[in-house]
Amino acid sequence: MKLKENLIYREEDAVIFNTEKGKLIELNESANEIVRRLNNKTKRQIIEELKCLYPDSLGEEIEEFFEEFIVGAKKEGLLDE
């Protein structure tokens, strides 16, 4: 799973720009952490890293957020499988 080629991702600004639609998507901190890891990690690796990054959060909440983010990103047409 990775971001589509037509997207410009700026990690430092936590934004994704869809060049085809002219749409700017702002990411919260957690979503930015997911996107940062998409191109070179598996789903399980990303979730485990997020659990380490956010130790005060419940593992189920992290997994749920990850799944919700992926579903939303797919609906927005941001991801290639």
N, C-alpha and C positions, 0 to 999 in steps of 0.2 A: 504494500500500500504506500502510495506517495502522492504528493501534490501534482496536479496536472501541469504540463509544460507551459501553458499560457498564463500561469499565475506568477506574480512577483511577490515573494515573501520577504519581509524585512523583520528579522528576529528582534533587532534592537528597538524597533517601534511597535512590535507585536501587531503587525497588520499584514493582510494579504490583499493584493490588488488584482482583480480579474480584468485583464486587458481586453478581453472580448466583450464583456458586458459594461466595462467602465465602472465597476463597482469596487468600493473599498470596504474591507471587512476588518473590524477591530477585534482583537483577541484579548480575552482576559489572561491573567498570568498562567493559569492551569492549561488553558487551550494552547497558549504559546509554547508551553513545555511539551505538549503532545506533538504539535506541528514540528517543533525543532527535532524531534526524534523519529518522525515518520519514515524518512528515506532509508534509514540504515538499521532499524530495529524491528523486531517482531512485536505483535500485540502484547504478548506475555512479558517481554522485556520492558516495554514502555510502562506497563502497569506496575511492574516490580520497581522500576526506577521512580515512578511517581509515589509509590508507597514509602520509599526511602526519603524522597524529597519533602513529603507531607506526612511525617510520622504521627501527627496528632489527629489525622483523619482516619476514619474507619476504612478498611480495605474494600468493603462492599461499596462504600460511597465513591471511592476512587474508580472502581471498575464500572459502576453505573455512570459516572460522569464521562469516562472514556467512551463507553458505548453510545451514550447520547451525543457526544461530540462527533463521533464517526458517522452516525446516522444523519445528523444535521449537515455535516460536511459533504456527504454523498448527495443529499437532497439539493444542496447548493451547487453541485457539480464541481467540487474542489478536488476530488480524489480520483486517482487511477488505481485500480486493484493490482 
